[in-house]
Each structure stands twice: as C-alpha cells, then as structure tokens.
C-alpha cells in the first residue's frame, strides 16, 4: 500500500535505488516499496522527496520509559537491570493482532516528541543508571538511520544497545542495522508463510534468514518471542516444526518466549490464549531439546523461571519482572550453575540488578 502525502520532509535515508521507470525502490526491508514523488511506503515513515527516500521521524519519539530488561523480553541479558526504551511511529508489517497499534499504525506525527537527539538519549541513559537502551514499541528497522546514530552515541558512553524487532530486513541492510547492537529479541510471529502473509502482510523466509545471520555471523545475544494466537499459529504440529528448526539452525541455548495473545486491534473477536496452550507448547519445545523456554503475558512461576540444562535446578526465579532465586556464578566471562557447574548461556554479571517491575516515564525538554 502506498500513500500520497504532500510535503514529505526528513533526513536522507539509506538503502534505495532508482528504477528504469523513475520510481525509487526502498531496499531496507523485503517489501521493496516503489515510490513516486509524494508517496510513502507501507511503514509510513519513509517516503520520497524529490530524488531521494527520506526518514521522516529522525529525532522524534512516541515516548521514553525506563523498563525492566525482562519486559523486552530478555531473560539472559543483564537480568534485573533497567533499560531506557523508546520507539517512533509506523511499522513495515501489518499484523492484525498488533498490541502496540496506536504507535505502530500511527499517522499522527504531532504526537511524537520533538527533541530526542542521539547524544541526549545516551546522556539520559547514563543519568538514569540504565545499563542499556532498547529500540522498541515499534520496529526499529524502519528508523534505521536514527537507531544507528543513537546506538553509536550509547556505545561511546558504555551503554549497551538492544533491538526489539521482527527481523524483517534485507540482507543489504542487515549488517549495518545489527552492527552496533549488543542484544536483540526477534519476534518470530509464526512458522508458516500462510500466517505471515494472511495475518502480517509479509513472508517468513526473510525472518529465518535474519535469525541464521545473527547466529552464524554475529556475537549478538538474542532471544525469540512467539505470540501464540488460538487457531492461527498454536497447533502442536506448528510448534513442533518451529522448535525443531530452532534446534537445528540456532541450537539449544537460544531462549524462546511463548506469550499469550489478548484480543486487540483487528482481532478482537479471537479469544485470549489459554495457559494450557502455553504450557503444552513449552513442553514440546523442551522435548525437542531447547534449554530455555518461557511463558509470557501470564503469571506462571514455573514458565517464567530459568532452570539449569544440566541438573534441572532453578537458576533464576521470576514472578513477572521480580527476581528471587539466583543460583549462578559468573566469572571470567563464563556463567555456571552453582549446583552442578554446567555452563549457562547468556550475558550475566556476578549479581542481578534490582530494578524489579518498575516502569518510569522519561520526558525530554522540548
């Protein structure tokens, strides 16, 4: 879908080329939107202005908030620490179940904050004692130029960078986008192209390509999230196939978060996911060899805690975003189970943070 909007302005975007018929093709994501003057792509934030494609939301955000890192969700990356989180507007997928639709589908740019430079964000993270900054709420792929500049400013101040993304990005742009990132949560929405096309307006294969790239060509710590929607992507056969693929291509140590759907956006008539579906799917994933499988969007002490893949003892106890048990030993860049000494994959420190479940809005001066 293209939109004709007059007066498009913004910073110069990357990853596009001119076609023989004079249109400009955006090469950032696999949608490959082809734009004439005054048109925006499906993401809405990238559009054509004269002879280039521009990003219209650089330096502007839909809001900033300090969250627990577990909310991203990341359970094996600096547990218990606060992360400064922000997004912009728009999205390059069209998920009918979007639970951030007021941000990802926004066409009201006057809702965005006007002053949020990369340096200001990095300075705020330091001032708020955040260990990392997360690019989230809407997909950071579509504001790549802004995200990269913020990430570089954060690295200059020893702040980690976290991408929360659907991974719907081209091979051409993938390396630059993930280059400054330290961790990521990839939203693997389903394991069928039918679902991706029917429900999200995209395709599965580019996401799988992103996952294989992260595993084989980067040192980024990443975890997966799949929102299980009744009757759409929650069958035992699909969960079995998906977790077998994860084992074969990504290995047993990539954490998988299986989260509950709640009716929203264009799927309000679909029922919420029963806890039984989550626990059944978790059992399938563990049976297929995955070491760290979590349930989310529900209170499930067993499904939210971390267990040793060697002896089965509890390593990290969680109640929503509150941490309790901590049976890990971290030294010399290696983390092990206190009970049996088995290696535990992730990015851990000697002790967890104590941020808990707090959510702290942050306001930047206009």
Secondary structure, DSSP 8 states (H G I E B T S, - for coil): --EE-SS---EE--SEEE-TTS-EEE-SSTT--EE-TTEE-TTSSEEEETTEEEETTTT-BSEEEEEEGGGGT-SSBSTT-EEEEEE-S--SS--TT-TTHHHHT---GGGSBS---HHHHHHHHHHTT-SEEEE-SS-GGGGHHHHHHHHHHHHHTT-EEEEEE-----HHHHHHHHHT-SEEEEE---S-HHHIIIIISS-SHHHHHHHHHHHHH---EEEEEEEE-TTTT--HHHHHHHHHHHHHHT-TTS-EEEEE----TT-TTS----HHHHHHHHHHHHHTT-S-EEEESS--HHHHSEE-TTT--EEEEEETTEEEEE-EEEETTEEEETTT--B--SB--SS----TT--EEE----
